[in-house]
């Protein structure tokens, strides 16, 4: 199987933007990655026949975990609780 991740902004490269819940307008940019916080970009170009910029795995019949890293550049943002929705697409 091949797993793709799509931030709420629809980016196929795994580059998203967080929104604050406290009413401020800051939108910190982030990048989804696999393997480590400096690992390969994890985006949403995986298909049923190609891993693209996703992550691959082999089904075993049991639950499997995959770790996702989100990196943010060093920047000065207002204190808040930030969030985004990422859609997980599993292609097999």
C-alpha positions, 0 to 999 in steps of 0.5 A: 500500500501507499499512503499520501497526506494532504493538508487542508489547503490541498497541497500535494507536497505536504506543505500546509498552514496552521490556523490559530483558534484564538482569533489571531491571523497568524498562519504558521507554515509547516511541512509534513515529513517521514522518517525524521524531522529532516526526512523526506517530504511526505505529500499526496502524490501516491496512487494505487500503483506508485508511491510518489512522495508518499510512504509505502508499506506491506499489509500484514492483517494487523494494525500498523503505525506510521509516524508523521513529522511536521516541521515549522521554520523558526519564526515569531508567531503570537501565542495561541493553539494552532491546528490544521486537518490532514487527510490520510489517503491509503492506496492499495 
